[in-house]
Amino acid sequence: MDAFEAITTRRSVREFTDREVTDRELDRLIEAARWAPSGLNNQPWRFMKVTDRSLIEDLSHMTKYRGVVAGAPALMAIFIDADEMYDRTRDLMSAGAAIQNLLLAAHETGMGACWLGEILAKREDVQALLEVPDSFEFVALVALGWPVERERSGVRHPPEKFVVQPPETD
Ligand SMILES: Cc1cc2nc3c(=O)[nH]c(=O)nc-3n(C[C@H](O)[C@H](O)[C@H](O)COP(=O)(O)O)c2cc1C
């Protein structure tokens, strides 16, 4: 699978089989994530692998996407570290790039993943549960596992909706 194919065929996966995700497989996703670009190459992201059933259960109660979280054999919690940040917007964008790398690496190995943002409404509860340092800001949770096979359609706006023209000059 080349990069373009991975980008265009990746879909959010919200139903997983019972097959476990190994620590080694999670490390490979982090390896992909850490090669993302970041402003000043400051790499503000922090990753926490969560496979403990009790923690997964507790996290599932912090989002309305409870079924997705509880049904995942593994989660990746992503934070940015204020101690390493230089600009909030740029650092958040860097974390987003790292998360997309992680999603694409998961897809390329046949794993399924779903980026979960709604759970940020319970950011403080998540940070307390996961006992992260005060400088950490929780920015995303990714549910990971082996996908239940079914058709997943992707929907996108046509380019005419989002490609805007530069001003004309003489
Ligand atoms: C910042 C962000 C937050 C998201 N939050 C959620 C979420 O809380 N729950 C969920 O089921 N999907 C969530 N998603 C997944 C999107 O719904 C999904 O990417 C979008 O519908 C496009 O579908 P696709 O990923 O299959 O192409 C989120 C995606 C992003 C990038």
The ligand as an ORCA input file, in Angstrom:
! r2SCAN-3c Opt
* xyz 0 1
  C     -10.604     15.981     15.775
  C     -11.471     14.762     15.510
  C     -12.390     14.376     16.458
  C     -13.180     13.242     16.257
  N     -14.013     12.833     17.249
  C     -14.752     11.721     17.084
  C     -15.555     11.227     18.147
  O     -15.593     11.773     19.247
  N     -16.304     10.113     17.920
  C     -16.271      9.451     16.722
  O     -16.958      8.429     16.587
  N     -15.485      9.879     15.686
  C     -14.734     10.993     15.841
  N     -13.905     11.417     14.844
  C     -13.871     10.686     13.561
  C     -14.649     11.429     12.462
  O     -16.026     11.300     12.726
  C     -14.280     10.849     11.103
  O     -12.898     11.014     10.861
  C     -15.066     11.548      9.970
  O     -16.442     11.286     10.082
  C     -14.604     11.070      8.587
  O     -14.730      9.657      8.476
  P     -13.484      8.724      8.130
  O     -12.455      8.913      9.229
  O     -14.030      7.332      8.119
  O     -12.951      9.131      6.788
  C     -13.089     12.520     15.028
  C     -12.147     12.915     14.071
  C     -11.329     14.003     14.320
  C     -10.263     14.379     13.292
*
